[in-house]
C-alpha cells in the first residue's frame, strides 16, 4: 500500500502513464542543498558524469529541463516529479516550459521541502 504526502500526490499517481514507452525518465541524486535568497540549488551528475546545477524556486508551477539529462528529439509537454518525504510519496505535475543547460524547477512544495532538506532523490518523468 502506498502512502501519499498529500491528496495532490495521490491524484497525480493515477495520471502517470504506465507504459515505459510513454515517457522518458531520469533519477537524480541531489547533493546538499545550498540556500539562496529565493531559491535552493543542488548539484547532480549527468550521464556523461558532468556536473549540472538544479535550481528549485517557489512560484507558478513549471520546469525547464536540462537537455544533457535526456536524449530529446522533441520537447516534452509535461513532467511528473516524484520523491519520498518521510516514507510518503510526493508527486507534482509541471508544464515543461523549455530546455536549458541546467534544470530549473518552479514549485512551492518542492522548494519548501528542499529548504528543510527533506529529500535527496528526485525522479523526473517527461511525457510527450
DRENDRENVO-338551 format. One record per atom (N, C-alpha, C, O): residue number from 1; residue in three letters; atom name; x, y, z. Coordinates in pm, whole numbers, plus 50000, padded with zeros to 5 digits. Atoms other than C-alpha are relative to their C-alpha. Layout:
> vexvex|zati|drendo|x|y|z
> NUM|Ala|CA|X|Y|Z
...
END
This chain:
> vexvex|zati|drendo|x|y|z
> 1|Unk|N|50084|49882|50000
> 1|Unk|CA|50000|50000|50000
> 1|Unk|C|50089|50125|50000
> 1|Unk|O|50187|50135|50074
> 2|Unk|N|49925|49875|50008
> 2|Unk|CA|50127|50344|49907
> 2|Unk|C|49938|50106|50089
> 2|Unk|O|49816|50118|50097
> 3|Unk|N|50044|49886|49921
> 3|Unk|CA|50105|50639|50141
> 3|Unk|C|50048|50125|49928
> 3|Unk|O|50164|50135|49889
> 4|Unk|N|49970|49879|50075
> 4|Unk|CA|50094|50977|49977
> 4|Unk|C|50016|50119|50093
> 4|Unk|O|49952|50128|50197
> 5|Unk|N|49971|49880|49922
> 5|Unk|CA|50225|51306|50108
> 5|Unk|C|49876|50088|50013
> 5|Unk|O|49853|50149|50117
> 6|Unk|N|50121|49919|49999
> 6|Unk|CA|49901|51482|50015
> 6|Unk|C|49903|49948|49893
> 6|Unk|O|49936|49857|49818
> 7|Unk|N|50102|50042|50097
> 7|Unk|CA|49584|51446|49806
> 7|Unk|C|50044|50028|49856
> 7|Unk|O|50008|49954|49765
> 8|Unk|N|49949|49968|50135
> 8|Unk|CA|49755|51613|49508
> 8|Unk|C|50086|49885|49949
> 8|Unk|O|50073|49843|49834
> 9|Unk|N|49912|50111|50039
> 9|Unk|CA|50016|51336|49504
> 9|Unk|C|49919|49876|49967
> 9|Unk|O|49949|49806|49870
> 10|Unk|N|50085|50118|50024
> 10|Unk|CA|49751|51066|49527
> 10|Unk|C|49928|50013|49866
> 10|Unk|O|49920|49916|49790
> 11|Unk|N|50069|49976|50126
> 11|Unk|CA|49559|51221|49238
> 11|Unk|C|50094|49981|49881
> 11|Unk|O|50060|49912|49785
> 12|Unk|N|49906|50008|50112
> 12|Unk|CA|49867|51254|49014
> 12|Unk|C|50056|49859|49981
> 12|Unk|O|50098|49824|49871
> 13|Unk|N|49947|50136|50014
> 13|Unk|CA|49978|50896|49086
> 13|Unk|C|49921|49919|49898
> 13|Unk|O|49977|49834|49828
> 14|Unk|N|50082|50074|50096
> 14|Unk|CA|49687|50766|48878
> 14|Unk|C|50013|50056|49859
> 14|Unk|O|49973|49990|49763
> 15|Unk|N|49983|49936|50131
> 15|Unk|CA|49771|51006|48591
> 15|Unk|C|50129|49957|49929
> 15|Unk|O|50136|49964|49807
> 16|Unk|N|49870|50034|50060
> 16|Unk|CA|50129|50886|48534
> 16|Unk|C|49982|49882|49906
> 16|Unk|O|49929|49779|49946
> 17|Unk|N|50013|50111|50096
> 17|Unk|CA|50143|50672|48219
> 17|Unk|C|50069|49874|50052
> 17|Unk|O|50176|49880|50112
> 18|Unk|N|49945|50127|49954
> 18|Unk|CA|50204|50306|48292
> 18|Unk|C|50099|49938|49902
> 18|Unk|O|50187|49862|49941
> 19|Unk|N|49911|50054|50102
> 19|Unk|CA|50378|50224|47964
> 19|Unk|C|50132|50075|50001
> 19|Unk|O|50133|50198|49996
> 20|Unk|N|49868|49938|50001
> 20|Unk|CA|50752|50289|47971
> 20|Unk|C|50030|50067|49865
> 20|Unk|O|50123|50147|49854
> 21|Unk|N|49985|49937|50131
> 21|Unk|CA|50718|50386|47603
> 21|Unk|C|49934|50138|49995
> 21|Unk|O|49948|50210|49896
> 22|Unk|N|50074|49875|49997
> 22|Unk|CA|50506|50686|47708
> 22|Unk|C|50080|50116|50059
> 22|Unk|O|50038|50231|50050
> 23|Unk|N|49923|49894|49935
> 23|Unk|CA|50776|50879|47892
> 23|Unk|C|50148|49966|49999
> 23|Unk|O|50188|49853|49974
> 24|Unk|N|49858|50022|49974
> 24|Unk|CA|51146|50926|47946
> 24|Unk|C|50024|50040|50144
> 24|Unk|O|49956|50129|50197
> 25|Unk|N|49983|49984|49856
> 25|Unk|CA|51283|50918|48297
> 25|Unk|C|50145|50027|50035
> 25|Unk|O|50237|49978|49970
> 26|Unk|N|49867|49977|49942
> 26|Unk|CA|51579|51048|48495
> 26|Unk|C|49985|49995|50152
> 26|Unk|O|49891|50053|50207
> 27|Unk|N|49997|50004|49854
> 27|Unk|CA|51658|50971|48858
> 27|Unk|C|50119|50082|50044
> 27|Unk|O|50233|50056|50004
> 28|Unk|N|49896|49909|49957
> 28|Unk|CA|51855|51245|49028
> 28|Unk|C|50035|49977|50146
> 28|Unk|O|49946|49972|50232
> 29|Unk|N|49951|50003|49862
> 29|Unk|CA|52067|51205|49341
> 29|Unk|C|50054|50139|50028
> 29|Unk|O|50158|50179|49976
> 30|Unk|N|49966|49861|49971
> 30|Unk|CA|52084|51555|49482
> 30|Unk|C|50103|50008|50111
> 30|Unk|O|50091|49941|50214
> 31|Unk|N|49904|49974|49894
> 31|Unk|CA|52383|51673|49678
> 31|Unk|C|49938|50097|50099
> 31|Unk|O|49821|50133|50085
> 32|Unk|N|50049|49907|49898
> 32|Unk|CA|52346|51904|49975
> 32|Unk|C|49942|50125|49934
> 32|Unk|O|50003|50182|49843
> 33|Unk|N|50063|49879|50052
> 33|Unk|CA|52108|52191|49903
> 33|Unk|C|50072|50124|50053
> 33|Unk|O|50111|50130|50169
> 34|Unk|N|49947|49870|49961
> 34|Unk|CA|52251|52541|49907
> 34|Unk|C|49886|50099|49989
> 34|Unk|O|49819|50106|49886
> 35|Unk|N|50115|49912|49993
> 35|Unk|CA|52000|52805|50008
> 35|Unk|C|50041|50140|49959
> 35|Unk|O|50135|50199|50014
> 36|Unk|N|49982|49863|50044
> 36|Unk|CA|51987|53136|49824
> 36|Unk|C|49888|50086|50057
> 36|Unk|O|49817|50043|50148
> 37|Unk|N|50102|49908|49949
> 37|Unk|CA|51757|53431|49878
> 37|Unk|C|49859|49951|49970
> 37|Unk|O|49773|49956|50057
> 38|Unk|N|50134|50044|50037
> 38|Unk|CA|51456|53292|49689
> 38|Unk|C|50003|49867|49925
> 38|Unk|O|49911|49835|49850
> 39|Unk|N|49984|50127|50071
> 39|Unk|CA|51580|52955|49563
> 39|Unk|C|50094|49909|50078
> 39|Unk|O|50161|49953|50171
> 40|Unk|N|49900|50094|49949
> 40|Unk|CA|51777|52645|49653
> 40|Unk|C|50066|49936|49878
> 40|Unk|O|50003|49919|49773
> 41|Unk|N|49930|50067|50108
> 41|Unk|CA|52039|52478|49437
> 41|Unk|C|50062|49872|50054
> 41|Unk|O|50088|49857|50173
> 42|Unk|N|49930|50123|49970
> 42|Unk|CA|52195|52136|49430
> 42|Unk|C|50076|49961|49874
> 42|Unk|O|50045|50007|49765
> 43|Unk|N|49923|50047|50114
> 43|Unk|CA|52447|51967|49207
> 43|Unk|C|49968|49855|49974
> 43|Unk|O|49945|49777|50066
> 44|Unk|N|50022|50138|50042
> 44|Unk|CA|52391|51648|49010
> 44|Unk|C|50100|49968|49891
> 44|Unk|O|50165|50057|49837
> 45|Unk|N|49915|50044|50110
> 45|Unk|CA|52587|51445|48758
> 45|Unk|C|49909|49947|49889
> 45|Unk|O|49812|49875|49916
> 46|Unk|N|50076|50055|50112
> 46|Unk|CA|52451|51373|48410
> 46|Unk|C|50062|49868|49955
> 46|Unk|O|50157|49820|50016
> 47|Unk|N|49951|50131|50045
> 47|Unk|CA|52508|51053|48214
> 47|Unk|C|50142|50004|49947
> 47|Unk|O|50206|49900|49933
> 48|Unk|N|49862|49983|50043
> 48|Unk|CA|52840|51193|48087
> 48|Unk|C|50092|50032|50117
> 48|Unk|O|50209|50063|50097
> 49|Unk|N|49929|49972|49876
> 49|Unk|CA|52949|51246|48450
> 49|Unk|C|50041|50148|50013
> 49|Unk|O|50137|50182|50082
> 50|Unk|N|49979|49857|49988
> 50|Unk|CA|52935|51624|48406
> 50|Unk|C|49912|50053|50112
> 50|Unk|O|49801|50003|50133
> 51|Unk|N|50077|49942|49891
> 51|Unk|CA|52818|51834|48699
> 51|Unk|C|49904|50106|49946
> 51|Unk|O|49942|50194|49870
> 52|Unk|N|50104|49904|50037
> 52|Unk|CA|52491|52024|48650
> 52|Unk|C|49940|50059|50125
> 52|Unk|O|49949|50001|50233
> 53|Unk|N|50067|49934|49888
> 53|Unk|CA|52303|52264|48872
> 53|Unk|C|49849|49981|49987
> 53|Unk|O|49792|49996|49879
> 54|Unk|N|50145|50004|49989
> 54|Unk|CA|51945|52208|48982
> 54|Unk|C|49961|50122|50083
> 54|Unk|O|50014|50143|50192
> 55|Unk|N|50047|49881|49931
> 55|Unk|CA|51766|52527|49082
> 55|Unk|C|49852|49980|50027
> 55|Unk|O|49775|49959|49933
> 56|Unk|N|50140|50017|49962
> 56|Unk|CA|51436|52498|49273
> 56|Unk|C|49953|50129|50063
> 56|Unk|O|50012|50179|50159
> 57|Unk|N|50054|49873|49953
> 57|Unk|CA|51225|52808|49328
> 57|Unk|C|49851|49987|50025
> 57|Unk|O|49785|49899|49968
> 58|Unk|N|50144|49991|49984
> 58|Unk|CA|50880|52890|49452
> 58|Unk|C|49946|50079|49881
> 58|Unk|O|50020|50150|49813
> 59|Unk|N|50062|49924|50109
> 59|Unk|CA|50636|53032|49200
> 59|Unk|C|49900|49917|49925
> 59|Unk|O|49867|49806|49965
> 60|Unk|N|50095|50072|50085
> 60|Unk|CA|50394|52933|48930
> 60|Unk|C|50064|49871|49952
> 60|Unk|O|50178|49873|49905
> 61|Unk|N|49940|50129|50035
> 61|Unk|CA|50448|52562|48859
> 61|Unk|C|50051|49994|49856
> 61|Unk|O|49983|50038|49763
> 62|Unk|N|49941|50018|50131
> 62|Unk|CA|50677|52485|48568
> 62|Unk|C|50140|49943|50014
> 62|Unk|O|50197|49940|50123
> 63|Unk|N|49865|50058|49999
> 63|Unk|CA|51007|52324|48471
> 63|Unk|C|50069|50030|49867
> 63|Unk|O|50010|50016|49761
> 64|Unk|N|49909|49995|50115
> 64|Unk|CA|51292|52398|48232
> 64|Unk|C|50092|49880|50018
> 64|Unk|O|50169|49874|50113
> 65|Unk|N|49919|50120|49985
> 65|Unk|CA|51456|52064|48173
> 65|Unk|C|50137|50021|49937
> 65|Unk|O|50155|50108|49852
> 66|Unk|N|49864|49993|50052
> 66|Unk|CA|51824|52012|48101
> 66|Unk|C|50013|49901|49884
> 66|Unk|O|49983|49782|49898
> 67|Unk|N|49982|50085|50117
> 67|Unk|CA|51899|51878|47756
> 67|Unk|C|50103|49891|50022
> 67|Unk|O|50097|49786|49957
> 68|Unk|N|49896|50102|49978
> 68|Unk|CA|52201|51690|47890
> 68|Unk|C|49954|49888|50094
> 68|Unk|O|50027|49790|50113
> 69|Unk|N|50053|50108|49918
> 69|Unk|CA|51982|51482|48124
> 69|Unk|C|49918|49901|49918
> 69|Unk|O|49905|49784|49956
> 70|Unk|N|50088|50082|50081
> 70|Unk|CA|51758|51347|47850
> 70|Unk|C|50048|49998|49855
> 70|Unk|O|50110|50093|49808
> 71|Unk|N|49972|50013|50142
> 71|Unk|CA|51805|51225|47495
> 71|Unk|C|49873|50044|49927
> 71|Unk|O|49790|49960|49891
> 72|Unk|N|50125|49946|50052
> 72|Unk|CA|51538|51453|47347
> 72|Unk|C|50000|50012|49849
> 72|Unk|O|50097|50057|49788
> 73|Unk|N|50023|49974|50142
> 73|Unk|CA|51404|51450|46994
> 73|Unk|C|49893|50108|49985
> 73|Unk|O|49880|50169|49879
> 74|Unk|N|50099|49893|49995
> 74|Unk|CA|51121|51687|47090
> 74|Unk|C|49985|50044|50146
> 74|Unk|O|50029|49974|50237
> 75|Unk|N|50017|49948|49864
> 75|Unk|CA|51029|51898|47393
> 75|Unk|C|49875|49937|50061
> 75|Unk|O|49767|49943|50002
> 76|Unk|N|50117|50059|49935
> 76|Unk|CA|50801|51715|47637
> 76|Unk|C|49899|50108|50037
> 76|Unk|O|49933|50225|50050
> 77|Unk|N|50107|49906|49963
> 77|Unk|CA|50469|51875|47728
> 77|Unk|C|49991|50016|50151
> 77|Unk|O|49972|50127|50201
> 78|Unk|N|50009|49996|49853
> 78|Unk|CA|50464|51784|48099
> 78|Unk|C|50107|49911|50061
> 78|Unk|O|50162|49823|49996
> 79|Unk|N|49907|50083|49925
> 79|Unk|CA|50691|51638|48363
> 79|Unk|C|49938|49971|50136
> 79|Unk|O|49886|50060|50203
> 80|Unk|N|50040|50040|49864
> 80|Unk|CA|50596|51444|48674
> 80|Unk|C|50127|49990|50082
> 80|Unk|O|50223|49925|50040
> 81|Unk|N|49888|50009|49908
> 81|Unk|CA|50836|51487|48964
> 81|Unk|C|49955|49919|50119
> 81|Unk|O|49849|49945|50177
> 82|Unk|N|50038|50090|49891
> 82|Unk|CA|50833|51216|49229
> 82|Unk|C|50117|49984|50095
> 82|Unk|O|50232|49965|50054
> 83|Unk|N|49900|50021|49897
> 83|Unk|CA|51020|51186|49557
> 83|Unk|C|49930|49941|50122
> 83|Unk|O|49808|49926|50124
> 84|Unk|N|50055|50054|49875
> 84|Unk|CA|50974|51040|49904
> 84|Unk|C|50034|50094|50114
> 84|Unk|O|50148|50135|50133
> 85|Unk|N|49985|49913|49883
> 85|Unk|CA|50918|51255|50212
> 85|Unk|C|49947|49922|50120
> 85|Unk|O|49828|49891|50126
> 86|Unk|N|50040|50073|49880
> 86|Unk|CA|50911|51072|50548
> 86|Unk|C|49917|49876|49965
> 86|Unk|O|49810|49854|50022
> 87|Unk|N|50064|50124|50045
> 87|Unk|CA|50815|50743|50375
> 87|Unk|C|49866|50020|49931
> 87|Unk|O|49786|49927|49921
> 88|Unk|N|50122|49973|50076
> 88|Unk|CA|50534|50911|50183
> 88|Unk|C|50040|50053|49862
> 88|Unk|O|50139|50125|49849
> 89|Unk|N|49970|49962|50138
> 89|Unk|CA|50526|50965|49807
> 89|Unk|C|49944|50139|49970
> 89|Unk|O|49826|50166|49992
> 90|Unk|N|50041|49868|50045
> 90|Unk|CA|50515|51323|49681
> 90|Unk|C|50013|50004|49849
> 90|Unk|O|50118|49969|49795
> 91|Unk|N|50000|49990|50146
> 91|Unk|CA|50423|51378|49315
> 91|Unk|C|49948|50137|49961
> 91|Unk|O|49851|50187|50017
> 92|Unk|N|50046|49874|50055
> 92|Unk|CA|50392|51701|49124
> 92|Unk|C|50003|49990|49848
> 92|Unk|O|50092|49927|49790
> 93|Unk|N|50009|49995|50145
> 93|Unk|CA|50289|51761|48763
> 93|Unk|C|50028|50144|49957
> 93|Unk|O|49960|50237|50000
> 94|Unk|N|49958|49866|50041
> 94|Unk|CA|50461|52055|48594
> 94|Unk|C|50002|50012|49849
> 94|Unk|O|50045|49919|49781
> 95|Unk|N|49984|49979|50144
> 95|Unk|CA|50434|52200|48245
> 95|Unk|C|50147|50026|49967
> 95|Unk|O|50217|50096|50039
> 96|Unk|N|49862|49978|50044
> 96|Unk|CA|50763|52191|48057
> 96|Unk|C|50001|50131|49922
> 96|Unk|O|49931|50147|49821
> 97|Unk|N|49994|49867|50060
> 97|Unk|CA|50850|52549|47967
> 97|Unk|C|50106|50007|49890
> 97|Unk|O|50093|50086|49796
> 98|Unk|N|49895|49999|50100
> 98|Unk|CA|51165|52475|47769
> 98|Unk|C|50117|49913|50041
> 98|Unk|O|50109|49837|50138
> 99|Unk|N|49879|50077|49975
> 99|Unk|CA|51512|52322|47759
> 99|Unk|C|50114|50099|50021
> 99|Unk|O|50132|50193|49944
> 100|Unk|N|49887|49913|49967
> 100|Unk|CA|51816|52486|47919
> 100|Unk|C|50122|49913|50031
> 100|Unk|O|50116|49790|50023
> 101|Unk|N|49879|50073|49962
> 101|Unk|CA|52169|52392|48022
> 101|Unk|C|49990|49943|50141
> 101|Unk|O|50058|49847|50174
> 102|Unk|N|50017|50045|49863
> 102|Unk|CA|52057|52349|48383
> 102|Unk|C|49855|49956|50018
> 102|Unk|O|49774|49970|49926
> 103|Unk|N|50136|50042|49966
> 103|Unk|CA|51745|52211|48549
> 103|Unk|C|49940|50104|50092
> 103|Unk|O|49993|50130|50200
> 104|Unk|N|50065|49895|49923
> 104|Unk|CA|51510|52480|48677
> 104|Unk|C|49857|49958|50031
> 104|Unk|O|49777|49937|49939
> 105|Unk|N|50131|50046|49955
> 105|Unk|CA|51204|52379|48881
> 105|Unk|C|49931|50111|50077
> 105|Unk|O|49988|50168|50171
> 106|Unk|N|50083|49904|49927
> 106|Unk|CA|50930|52617|48990
> 106|Unk|C|49886|49922|50064
> 106|Unk|O|49795|49876|49995
> 107|Unk|N|50107|50073|49930
> 107|Unk|CA|50714|52450|49255
> 107|Unk|C|50014|50029|50149
> 107|Unk|O|50120|50006|50207
> 108|Unk|N|49994|49954|49861
> 108|Unk|CA|50629|52574|49604
> 108|Unk|C|50035|49890|50100
> 108|Unk|O|50124|49908|50183
> 109|Unk|N|49978|50107|49901
> 109|Unk|CA|50617|52244|49797
> 109|Unk|C|50141|49944|49990
> 109|Unk|O|50208|49927|50092
> 110|Unk|N|49864|50052|50016
> 110|Unk|CA|50941|52107|49648
> 110|Unk|C|50103|50100|50049
> 110|Unk|O|50206|50062|50105
> 111|Unk|N|49910|49896|49951
> 111|Unk|CA|51108|52440|49724
> 111|Unk|C|50007|49998|50153
> 111|Unk|O|50115|49993|50211
> 112|Unk|N|50002|49998|49852
> 112|Unk|CA|50997|52445|50090
> 112|Unk|C|50063|49876|50061
> 112|Unk|O|50134|49885|50161
> 113|Unk|N|49943|50125|49948
> 113|Unk|CA|51092|52080|50144
> 113|Unk|C|50151|49992|49974
> 113|Unk|O|50224|49931|50051
> 114|Unk|N|49856|49995|50026
> 114|Unk|CA|51434|52139|49983
> 114|Unk|C|50070|50088|50102
> 114|Unk|O|50180|50056|50147
> 115|Unk|N|49941|49913|49898
> 115|Unk|CA|51499|52426|50224
> 115|Unk|C|50019|49922|50130
> 115|Unk|O|50118|49942|50200
> 116|Unk|N|49992|50082|49879
> 116|Unk|CA|51432|52177|50506
> 116|Unk|C|50082|49872|49980
> 116|Unk|O|50095|49791|50071
> 117|Unk|N|49922|50120|50038
> 117|Unk|CA|51646|51912|50327
> 117|Unk|C|49925|49871|50030
> 117|Unk|O|49980|49780|50092
> 118|Unk|N|50086|50115|49975
> 118|Unk|CA|51361|51661|50338
> 118|Unk|C|50014|49890|49896
> 118|Unk|O|49962|49780|49917
> 119|Unk|N|49981|50103|50101
> 119|Unk|CA|51462|51474|50022
> 119|Unk|C|50138|50015|49937
> 119|Unk|O|50197|50122|49938
> 120|Unk|N|49870|49995|50067
> 120|Unk|CA|51779|51383|49836
> 120|Unk|C|49998|49926|49866
> 120|Unk|O|50101|49915|49800
> 121|Unk|N|50018|50062|50130
> 121|Unk|CA|51642|51198|49533
> 121|Unk|C|49876|50060|49936
> 121|Unk|O|49780|50096|50004
> 122|Unk|N|50113|49946|50074
> 122|Unk|CA|51409|51322|49263
> 122|Unk|C|49992|49928|49867
> 122|Unk|O|50088|49926|49791
> 123|Unk|N|50022|50069|50128
> 123|Unk|CA|51264|51123|48976
> 123|Unk|C|49919|50092|49911
> 123|Unk|O|49819|50149|49954
> 124|Unk|N|50070|49917|50097
> 124|Unk|CA|51156|51312|48665
> 124|Unk|C|49954|49911|49886
> 124|Unk|O|50034|49841|49825
> 125|Unk|N|50058|50074|50112
> 125|Unk|CA|50922|51152|48411
> 125|Unk|C|49943|50101|49902
> 125|Unk|O|49845|50169|49932
> 126|Unk|N|50044|49905|50102
> 126|Unk|CA|50881|51358|48094
> 126|Unk|C|49906|49930|49903
> 126|Unk|O|49939|49825|49847
> 127|Unk|N|50104|50059|50084
> 127|Unk|CA|50565|51289|47893
> 127|Unk|C|49981|50090|49879
> 127|Unk|O|49976|50213|49891
> 128|Unk|N|50015|49925|50126
> 128|Unk|CA|50519|51391|47528
> 128|Unk|C|49856|50010|49957
> 128|Unk|O|49826|50070|49853
END
